[in-house]
């Protein structure tokens, strides 16, 4: 028994380490299983987050839901819902915007054949003319497009009349009568304006404002603008139209302040993670449709509610606006009042303005109280709300809830205008036009009315559509920019000029363009026509203070591009014939002072513009002296300074002045601190070398001074002696030494290893033998 217990104890001692080792091996395996479970859980959570993100940010389609509905109805040709010409026109326009030009062509032709009423037929004819004008799905044919526009214009279609006004006002080619084409442009634009066409009214106002083809009359310009501006101001007062970011196509893509899709997704993900500031910011952008976020009231309400649930003041105020105006939700002043009270409790400017509106109108909860409305509008204005400033100014203007004061009304309207408030611009324009609370100033009124008109639906819809086409369909984009440019929109003028100048579009070229793209004379003619058309819109844009257009016009003068206008020279012999009719002597008349063609001829002709450095430097100087009012201007003003420095450095169009050139080069860095400074640094180094070179004496003076110095002659002698000694040494080093003669009877001395071993062998032979 004792021996069995001993054996058992020994076996237990041997088994205990193995069990411990098994437990030790089981530890890492258990940790691995826990880690795998955690990773699986993270993958599941990430998948759920991606699914929620896809639901929150769906992919945007190429056109709106209305267009999509029209497109779906247009899929089956000959269906019952496509029988009406109006439906055919809507479906064709939707297909044209979506890039399906073949389908649009079929719809327009079917509409023309089936339309029985003249207005509908003319509208379809105008749409077909635009299709031939841009050359999509059909060969581009300017002549046929003009014929279709004229047919529709005779039937009273305002869009066709407006298009003809654009074509006649822009296509001034060699051999055409400028006065006649300008008169036709004014005629068609005036006809379209009498029909209430918004673009034609703006175009006539713009022409009367500057005197382009018509007498310059500020009052007439105001009458054309005010009809459009009044409708736009009422729309802004009733809701929140989508704002449009103005994009200049000649800016590099990295310089355009446009949010990318990846940045939008990042902001949405941050908002989904619970950041209430980002939630409120995204909701506001969806509500207004700014900074790359397409206007969407449903998404705006979603993100604003997320932030409002955690009592964010701005989100509460914006939700109150949506319920008050019925944006994406039924109008409910009681719900809006509760949101406004919560926001105003945190001293939010939007909340105070909303409460002021509720007290001004009254609802089922609160009776109308003008004193409280005035107090809350005042609190909102102090907080920086442009709506609050506008409402406060309106109460001062009418004397509602406070003492009437035109001066204070003008003050608060101006402060609201500085923050971009469109109805405030319209109110100030009316006050300046009638001299209410300020000095009567028609020019200021017209400029304000023009700004209001450029924020209307007619302009914004075409801008959005043109930016959607981009450089993929440049002819369509160019047509829309042409319409806006004729109406006086500065950014559209610059964009249209860029499309023609860069060769992306040749919309109004009267000839045919070969498929090869243009080699030879025809290509040069297309390029010249495009640059001539671009020059016109660059000049219009530069008149409105565009730095990029002014800079480009300087390039045109520097390289001799575009055209210049001049009065027609009299034909040879015309003076003699005229003198013969008058019965006078031509020689006697020639002695008198010659009268310039300005006073003797009224016919204006276009001719290729020669290289003119003086005109170029004037354009560059005007660009360089502009005040930078936006970040986009920095690069263009800096380039103007650089070009001005280059022309001063080399004396092109101005006397050479290296110090002035240096000042202009250095101003490039000051104007555009974030731009590329390496070229400026290199040109400054080159300018320093240029200045050092000009300080050196001339070659004749330098040679005379060298020969007059005795030390130079001594140095030359030393140099000649050194060169002589070096030459002699080289000569002797190349000559081999003479061979030595051997004496008679002498034997040849062994060389190599045998010579070295001979004495040793001889020594061994002479060494006596020793006994061992």
C-alpha positions, 0 to 999 in steps of 0.5 A: 500500500505504501509503495502504491501511494508513492507511485501515485504521488510520483505520477501526480507530480509528473502529470501536474506540469503537463496540465499546467502546460495545457492550461498555458496553451489554452490561454492564447487560443482563448484570447484569439477567439475573443479578438475574432469576436470583437473584429466580427462585431466591428465589421457588423457595426461598420456595415450598418454605418455604411448602409445608413450613410447610403440612405442619408446621401443617395446618389444624385441623378442627372436631372430633377424628378420632374424631368425624370417623370417626363423622361419615363413618359417619353420612353414609349413613342406613340403612347397615349400620354405622349399624344399632346404636343405639350407633353412632347415638348416637355419630354424633348426638353428633358431628353435634351438636358439629359444628353439624349439628343436623338430622342429630343430631336424626334420629340421636337419634330413630332411636336411640330407636326402634331401641334395645331395651336400656333404658340405651341408650334412656335415653341417646338420650332424654337427648341428644334432651332436650338438643337441645330444651333448647338449641333447635337444629334444633327449637323450643326447648321447656323443658317437653318437654326436662324431660319427656324428662329425667324419662323417662330419669332414671326409667330410671336415666340419670345424665346425665339426673338431673344435668341435672334437678338443674341445671334445678331448682337454677337456675330460681327464678321468681316463684310457685315454691316455692324450698324444693321446687325446691331439694329436687328439685335435691338429690334428682336430684344425689344420685341421679346421684352414687350412680351415679358421675357425676363432675359430680354428685359434684363438685356434691354436694361443693361443696354440702356444702362451703358448705351450699347446700341441704344441711347444711354438712359438710366430711367429706361434701364430702371423701367426694364429692370424693375418689372423683373426685380419686383417679382424676384423680391416677392419670391424671396419674401415668401420662401428660400429660393436656391442659391447658386455658387458662381463658378469661373471656368478659367480658374484652375479646378484646385482654386475653385471653392467647390466642395467635393463629394468625398468632403460632403460624405465626410461631413455627413458621417461626422453629423451621423456620429452626433456632432450637433454643430455639423448637423446644424450646418448641413441642415442649413446648407440643404435648406438654402442649397449652397456650397455644393449641397443641392436644395432638399427640404426633407434632408434639411429637416432631418439634420436640423431635427437631429441638432434641435433634439439636443437644443441647438439654437440655430437648428431650432430657429431654422426649423421654425422658419420651415414650419412658418413658411411651409418649406418641406412641411405643412405650414403651422405657425403654432409649431413655428412659434414653439421653435422660435421661443426655444431659440430666442430663449438662447438669444438666437438672432433667427429665433428673435426674428421669427418671434417678431414675425409671429407677433407681427402677424398673430396666430392662434396662440399669440395675438398681434402685438406690433410693439413686441414685434419691433422689439424682437426685430431689433434684437435680431438685427443686433444679433446680426440677422439680415432678415431681422435688419430688413424687417426692422427697416420695413417697420421704420419705413412704414412707421409700424410699431415705432416712429417713422424714420426714413433715414433709419430705414435706409441704414438698416436696409443697407446693413442687410444688403451688405449681408446679401439680402435680396429684398433689401436690395430691391427696397433700397433701389426703390428708395434711391429711385424715388429719393426717399430717405436719401438723395435721388440716385438713378445709377445706384438704383439701377445697379441694385435692381440689376443685382436683384434680377441676377438672383432670380429663377431665370438666371439661377436655373440657367447657371445650374444647367450650364455648370451641369454641362461643363466642358463635356457639352461645351456648345450647350453650356456656351448657349446658356452662357450667351443668354446670360451674358446678353442679359449683363451677367458678368460671370456668364460673360467671362465664362462664355468668353473662356469657352470661345477663347479656349477653342472648346466651343465654336457655336456661332461660326457661320461655316462648316467645321471639318471632322479633322478639327481643323488644319490649314486656312479653315482652322485659322478662320474658326480660331479667328472667329472664336477669338473675335467673339470671345473678345466682345464678351471679355470687353463686356466683362472688363467693363464690369470690373473683371480682373481676369477679363482685363488681363486677357484683353491685355494678352490680346493686345500683346499678341495681336489677337482679335479685331479692332474697329475703325472708320472706313477709309475713303476709296482712292479718287473719292476726294477728287470726285467730291471736289469736282462736284463741288467745283473746287481744286483738290490741291487747294483743299489738300493744303488745308488741315485734314479732317479725321475719318471720325468726322467724314465717315460713319461706317465702321469696319473690323480689321485684325488687331495689330500688336499694340504694346501700349494698349497691352500695358494699359490693360495690365496696369489697370489689372494690377491696380485693382483692389482684391475683393475676392480670393479668386482675384489674387492670381489675376492681379498678381499676373497683371503685376508680373506682366507689367514688371516684364514690360518695364524690364525690357522696355516694351511699350514703355521706357525701360525701368528696372527699379519699377520692374522690381517693384512690380515683381515683388508685388506679385508675392504681396497680392497672392501670398499662396501662389507659386513664388518660384517663377518670381524668385527666378525672374528677380535673380535674372533681373539682378543679373540684368541690372549688374550687366547694365552697370558694366562699362561698354566693350570699347571703354573696357578695352581701352582701360585694359590697354592703358594699364601697364600691369596688364602688359606685364601680366601678358608677358608673364603669361606668354613666358609661362606658356612657352616654358610649358610648351618646351617641357611638353616637347622634351617629355615626348622625345625618347632618350638616345640609345647607349653604345656597348664596348667591344667584346662585352657580353650581354648582361643576363637579366631577369631571374637568371641574373639574380640567381647567378651570383648565388650559384657561383657562391655555392660553387666556390664554397668549400665542402665541409665534412659532416 
